[in-house]
Every structure is written in structure tokens, then in C-alpha cells.
Amino acid sequence: MKTSTLFSVASLALAANASPLDFQLQANGSYANAPQGERIIPPLHETPIIDGATRTEILYGPYTIPGEKMIAKAGLMAQVPCSDCWVTAMRATLKYTNGSEALTSEGAWLHHTVLGNTPLGVIWAAGNERPTIRLNSQHKYGLEFTGKSMFYTVDLMSEAKAPMDVSMAITYEWIPKDSEMGKKYKGATMKWLQIAYPMPEPGKKVYKGMIPMSAGVNGKLLYTIGHMHDGGTNLKLLINGKTACDSVMYYDIDGKIQKAKQTGAVARRSPEPQHSHGGSFGGVHIASPGACTDYGEIKTTDKMDVEAYYDFDQFKTMTHEGKEERLMGNCRVYIGPE
């Protein structure tokens, strides 16, 4: 693994002066200031650093992906950018051995990845949408990195005929806990809600989450996105039965980002999980999930659930070795405790 600190003249200038309001105003991208659930946070390197944080990129790998195949890798002693710090923003992507980004259009897929620590478990995850997570755009929260053992898992896929060598590159933005700024921060928590892994069915379908979950804390709702497989249109986070975040899926259609039309199917519980991958795939793919950021508050006893909406009249599912892949529908709900 290789570590490098990311910087530029622009980011250094922004680091000294950027505030949460600056972040909102300077964020690039036509969808950055869209309504909740429709906004796309730009790649981390395109946004200003907040509160004088440091940005560090870590490469995990390299790994060789066979042509038109998927591989699963894991690291039990994962390298991290810091210890006793707050990680306030993250983004994962893939890079070739020459340092350039390995793009989906070139056949390189960061299908799934998770990062966790002991004893808390998974604290962050991402898919091929390669989304940016930021927890301090309005309030001073971050993920607490203590220096204890961290682990990661990653599923890498290739649409290319020939093997490719890539590393997973995670960029972290972080603040030392013992710094003057770090002393103003608190640790965020993450709740993971999901459907099971049903097989695709024709037409429009909605799948409810496996198990509703209590918030467990009083706090601010900092950040939520949905993660779905191709065919997904939107994923709803429900709090006490009411929609709190409706994360819309954007597709790459002929090189243009287009929002999926939402379906009105009736929700039902999904069957037991059985998730597998492998083999070639194709079709129109999800490019970005819409995010909800700083979108309200939650109470300890509030109940959370999810609904995943799929429309196979509108989009085709991904296939592996001639078989349709099982569906996913999960969201990570980041909460800033009071």
C-alpha cells in the first residue's frame, strides 16, 4: 500500500478560509444544490477543505482483475491516514498503477467496499458510484479513528476482456482530535439499513427493509445515500413510517446523467439474503445516488426502515455468467449525537 498527500494551490488556499457555508456555495456540479435526495456531492478533490483539515490518499492493492470477472479482497490490518483523529470526509475510487483513475467507461468497477474497526464494525461503505461522504458541511462531526485495528473488504469487477491491475484509492479528510479545531468536534455514528437480496422480478417492485431499527441516540441527521443495483430508481429512508430521505438514482445514459423515474409499486418485505457475483455484465448502469445532507433531527426511540424501488420496465438488471444478479437496497444513515 502506498500513501500520498493530496494538495493543490487551489485546495491550499481554500483550506485556510473555507467554512461550511463556503462549501455549499463553492461545490461544483449542476446537482450539488439540488433538493434533498437529488443532490450529488462532487468528488472530494473538487471541493474545498473545511476547518484546516488534511487530505490523505491511501492506495489499497494493487490487485489484478481477470477479464470479465470479479474478485473479492480483504485487509485485516488496513492502513489509515491518522490515529486519534476525526475523519470528516471520504471518497473511494480505482487507480491504475500509473496513478490515473480507472473509470467505469474503461471497464473498471469498484463494485462494493466497506471499512470498519473493532469493536464497532462497519463505519463506511461505497459502491461503483464512488460517492463523496462529508459529515461537517454544517456541523462539527466526524468519524472517530482511534488507531485500533481497521479492516476493509472490496469487490472489484472488470468489463474489459483483458486483465487489469488496479488499486482502490480512498481519500480521507481528517482533523487531529487534540488540535484546537479537533476539540470542537464530536463523533458521528452510522446506522445501516437494508433489504435482503431478492432476485429481480418483471415490472415495478418495491422491497421493504429486513428489520426496522431504532436510532439509539438523539442527534442530527448528517448524511444519507441509497445504494442499489441496476434497475433501482430510488430508495426511501422512513422514520416512524414517514419519508425522511428519498435517494434518487442517476443513470449514465449515452454519456449523460439522467434521473430515474420513480415507481409507484406497493412495498413488501424481501426474501432472505443470498448475494453472489461473477462473470460478464452490461447495460445501462447507475452513476450516482442522490444524497440527503443535514436534513433534520432524530430521537433515540425513532424507528427507521427502508423501501427500495425497482423498475425493470425502465432499466435492465446486471447479469453475471448469463444470470441476473440479486438486488440490493441499503442506506447508511450518519447521525451526529447531541
N, C-alpha and C positions, 0 to 999 in steps of 0.2 A: 504494500500500500504506500501511497505517496501523498504528501501534504504540501499544499501551496496556498499562500495567502493571496486572495483576490483583491486588486485595487486598481484604481484608475484616477486620473486627475479629477474627473467629474465626481467620482464617489468620495474622494478625499475631501473635496470642497463641501459636499453635502453632509458628510459625517459630522463636521464641526457645527453645523447650523440647523440640521433637519429636525423638525418637530413632527408629532403625529399629524397635525393639520397639513404641513408641507407634504407629507407622504401622500395624503389623499389628493392634494391639488396637483402634485408633480407626477403621479402614477401615469405611465404611458398606456396606450391601448384604448380602442373605442369602447370596450366593455368594462373598463376599470371602475367607472362610476355609474354603472347600470343599477337597476333596482336589486334589492336583496334576492339572492338565489340566482341572479342572472349575471352578476359581475364576475369578471375574470381578473384575478390578480396577476399583474405582469410577472415575467421571470425575475427572480430576485436580483440579478445583476443589472436590471433595468430600473430598479427603484432605489431611492436614497436610503442610506444607512440612518438609523434612528438612535438617538441618545449616545452617540460616540462609540457604538459597538464595533467589534472586529468581525470581519468576514474571513472565513477559512474554508477552503475546499479540500475534501479528502477523497481520494480515489480508492475504491474497494475492488480488487482484482489484480491484473486483468484476467478475463475469462474468455475461453473460446466457445462460441455458439456454433454448433453444426448447422449446415444449411437446412432451412425449413424445419427446424426443431426447437424445442425448449429445454433449458437446463435449470436446475434449482441449486442454489449455493447458499451457504450459511457461514457466519463467522461468530464464534463464541466469545472472543475477546476483541470486540470491534474497536478500532481506533476512533477516538472522538477529539473534537477540537480543543477541549478545555476540561478542567475539573473544578468543582465548586463555582459554577457559573450558571447564568440564565441563558438558555438558547431561545432567542426571541423570534427567529425566522429560519426557515429551511426550504431547500428545493433540491430534488434529485433529478439527474439526467444520466445519459450514457455518453462516454467519450471513447474515441479510438486511441490507439497507443501514441499517435502523433499529437494528441491534445485537442483535436477538433471534435465537435459534438456529433454523435451518431444519431441520425434522425430517423423517425418512423418512415419517412418517404424513401429512405435508403434500406428499409427492411429491418431496422434495429428496434426492438421492443423491450422496454422496461415494464414487463407485464405486472408484476407486483413486487413490493418491497416493504418490510417492516423493520423498525428499530425499537429495541426495548432494553430495559435494565432489570436487575434483580434487586429487590423482590417485587417491583411494581408491575412488571410485564410490559406489554407493548405500549409505547408512548407516542409513536408516529408511524404513518404508513403513506404510501403513494402508489400510483399506477402509471401506465404509459401516458396519461395526461400530463404528467410531470408538473403538478401544481405547486405554486408557492404558498406556504403557510406563514402567516405573520400574526403574532399574538399581542403586539404592542402598538398597533396603529392608533389606538385611542387611550389605552390604559397600560399601566406598567406591570405586565405579566410576561413570564417566560417559562420554558420547561427547565426544571432543575436537573442539572448534570452534576453528580456528586463525586465522580471519579471512580465509582464502583463499576463492576463488570458490566459491559454492554454487549448486546448481541444483535445480529441482523440476519435476515433471510432475504433472498432475492430470486425471482423467477425471470429469466431472460429468454426472449424468443427472437427468431430471425425469419423473415420472409424471403431473404436472399437465398440463391441457390448455393453459393459458396460459403464456407465457414467464415466467421468474422471474429476478431479479437476486440473486446470492449471492456471497459471498467465502468462500474457505477460511480458516479461523481455526486457527492452530496455537499452542497454549500450551506454552511451554518453561519448565522449572525449571532454573536454572543457577547455577554457583558459579565465581567467578574463579579461574584457576589460581594466581595469585600471592598469593591470600589464605591466611591461616593454615589454614583448613579445606581450601582447594583443594590445598595442598601434600600433604595426606594421601591424595589421590585418584589413581587410575590410569585410563588409557583402556581402555574396553571395545572389543571387536571384534565384528563381525556376520558370520555365515555365512548365505547364502541358499540354501535347498534347495527344489526344486520338481519337480512332474510337468510334462509338456508340456501341451498344450491340446487334449485329445481331445473329440470330440463325445459327448454323452450317449448311453447305451445303456439299454434297458429293464432293470428289475430292480436287483439289487445288484451293484456292481462295485468293484474296488479297483485303483488305479493306482500303480505304483511310480515313484520319482523318476527323473529323466533321467540324472543322473550322480552316483554316490556321491562324497563329498567328505571329505578329511582335515581334522581340526580345525586343524592347523597351529600350535597353541600348547598349553601346559599351563595349565589355568585352571579357574575356577569357572563352572558353568552358571547364568547370572543370570536369563534370561528367554526364554521361547519361547511363541509362539501360532501356531496354524494359520490360514491364510486359504483359504476355499473359496467356491465359488458355490452357489446354492440347489440342494438335493439332497444336499449333503455332510453326513455325520454326524459324522465325526471324522478327524483327521489325526495320524498317528504319526511321531514322530522316532525313528529307530533309530540306536543307536550300537553298532557291531560286531555288528549283527544283532539286538540286543535293544531292546525298547521303553524309551526314556528319558523320553519325554513323549507322552501321548495327549491331544491337544487336542480337546475335545468341542464341537460346535456347538450353540448355543442358538437356538431359533426364536421369533419373535413370532407366537403363535397366538391370535387373538382378544384381543389386548392383554395376553396373559400369556406370560412367558418360560418355554419348555419345552425340556428337554434332548432332543436327538435320540437315538433308539435306535440303538445301534451294530450294524453289519452284520458278518457272518462270511464275506464273499466272499473269493475267492482273489486275491492280488495279482499284477499283471503290469505290465510296462513300458508306458508310454503312448506313443502315436504322436508324430510330430514336431509342433512347435508351430505353430499358426495361430490367432491370437486377434483377434477383431473384435467390435465392438458397434455399436448404433444402433437406434433405433425404440422402440416402446412395450413394456411388460413388466408382469407382475403375478404374483399368487400369494402364498404364504407365504414370508417371507424370513428369512435368518439375521440375528439380532440381536446376538449376541456369541459370540466364540470363548473357550473355556476356556484359561487360561494356566497355565504351569509357571513357578514363580519359585524361585530359589535351590535348585535341585533336584539338586545333585551336582557332580562334577568331571569333567574330560575331559583326555585326554592328546594330545600332538601327533600321534601316529600313529593315533589312533582314527578309524574310518571312520563317517561319518554318511550317512544316507539317509532318505527319507520314503515313507510309504504314505498315499494319500488314499482314503477310503472314501465311496462314494456309494450312495444307496438311493432309486431313483425309484419304488419302490412306496410309500414313506413320504412323499416330497416331490416336487414338480414342479420342473423347471428353469426358469430365467428365459428369456423369449423376447424377441426384437427383430425388429420388422417381420415377425412371424409365424414366425420361425425360432428354433430353440433355440440358446442361446449355448454356446460351448465352455466346458469345465470348467477350473477352476484348483485347485491344491493346492500351496501353498507355506508355508514357515515360516521365520521369521527367528530364528536361534539367536545370542543375545548371550552372549559369553564374557568373563569377567574374567581376563586373563592373570596368572600368578603374578609 
